[in-house]
Amino acid sequence: MKIGDMFSAIDISASGLALQRKRMDAIASNLANADTVGSNGQPYQKQVVQALPGQAISFGDQLSSQLIPLETSNPGHMQLVDPTFAVPDYTVREVTGRVVQDPTATKTVYDPTNPNADANGYVNEPKINVVTEMVDMITTSRSYEANVTAINASKNIIKDSIDI
């Protein structure tokens, strides 16, 4: 097995960490600007992370190229019975994303005392639900923790395989 192949699980989890960091940054920005209206009267536009397709990594291809028949003088040892045996193809994609603004996330509020109010007394404000953002923050934090756990498990597997 090539050295780079051993770290593909860590690469996938690392890309997940980067995506969760982007999500956390967007959520923090949304919470900080939940009631912000710019000096030009335009409301803050909510930020969301849009997932993008990543590079495919096929563990089946990596494993099937490493299978070799056992050569032994002891007939009690296991041997590869079927040389055409194929490992199932488990294709995993690295995850990537980008932060985009959601222009539809605005609401109109009646507040004639606001200096940004129009002639009818209405003001455009960001449509950000703080409770929803906090729930998103908790799920993002849990996803981040899960990726860290996966990286630590991969590190331990690699370390244990080297120790053998």
Backbone hydrogen bonds, N-H to C=O, Kabsch-Sander energy under -0.5 kcal/mol:
donor,donor_aa,acceptor,acceptor_aa,energy
5,D,2,K,-0.5
6,M,2,K,-1.0
6,M,3,I,-0.7
7,F,3,I,-0.7
7,F,4,G,-0.6
8,S,5,D,-1.2
11,D,7,F,-2.4
12,I,8,S,-2.2
13,S,9,A,-2.0
14,A,10,I,-2.6
15,S,11,D,-2.1
16,G,12,I,-1.8
17,L,13,S,-2.3
18,A,14,A,-2.2
19,L,15,S,-2.0
20,Q,16,G,-2.5
21,R,17,L,-2.2
22,K,18,A,-2.0
23,R,19,L,-2.3
24,M,20,Q,-2.6
25,D,21,R,-2.4
26,A,22,K,-2.3
27,I,23,R,-2.5
28,A,24,M,-2.6
29,S,25,D,-2.2
30,N,26,A,-2.3
31,L,27,I,-2.6
32,A,28,A,-2.3
33,N,29,S,-1.5
34,A,31,L,-1.0
36,T,33,N,-1.6
38,G,42,Q,-3.0
41,G,38,G,-1.9
44,Y,36,T,-2.1
46,K,44,Y,-0.6
46,K,102,D,-0.6
48,V,100,V,-2.8
50,Q,48,V,-0.6
50,Q,98,R,-3.2
51,A,49,V,-0.6
52,L,96,T,-2.7
57,I,92,V,-3.3
59,F,57,I,-0.7
59,F,90,Y,-2.1
62,Q,58,S,-1.3
63,L,59,F,-2.5
64,S,60,G,-2.7
65,S,61,D,-1.4
66,Q,63,L,-1.7
67,L,63,L,-0.6
67,L,64,S,-0.6
72,T,70,L,-0.6
77,H,74,N,-1.6
81,V,79,Q,-0.8
85,F,82,D,-1.9
90,Y,88,P,-0.9
91,T,89,D,-0.9
92,V,57,I,-3.0
92,V,90,Y,-0.5
94,E,55,Q,-2.2
96,T,52,L,-1.0
98,R,50,Q,-2.0
100,V,48,V,-3.1
102,D,46,K,-3.4
105,A,102,D,-1.5
106,T,104,T,-1.6
107,K,125,E,-3.0
109,V,107,K,-0.5
109,V,123,V,-2.9
111,D,109,V,-0.8
111,D,121,G,-2.9
114,N,111,D,-1.6
117,A,114,N,-1.8
118,D,122,Y,-2.4
121,G,118,D,-1.6
123,V,109,V,-3.0
125,E,107,K,-3.1
125,E,123,V,-0.5
127,K,105,A,-2.9
128,I,126,P,-1.2
129,N,127,K,-0.5
130,V,128,I,-0.7
133,E,129,N,-2.3
134,M,130,V,-2.2
135,V,131,V,-2.2
136,D,132,T,-2.5
137,M,133,E,-2.1
138,I,134,M,-2.1
139,T,135,V,-2.4
140,T,136,D,-2.3
141,S,137,M,-2.3
142,R,138,I,-2.3
143,S,139,T,-2.2
144,Y,140,T,-2.3
145,E,141,S,-2.3
146,A,142,R,-2.2
147,N,143,S,-2.0
148,V,144,Y,-2.1
149,T,145,E,-2.4
150,A,146,A,-2.2
151,I,147,N,-2.2
152,N,148,V,-2.4
153,A,149,T,-2.3
154,S,150,A,-2.3
155,K,151,I,-2.6
156,N,152,N,-2.2
157,I,153,A,-2.3
158,I,154,S,-2.6
159,K,155,K,-2.8
160,D,156,N,-2.8
161,S,157,I,-2.3
162,I,158,I,-2.0
163,D,159,K,-2.1
164,I,160,D,-1.2
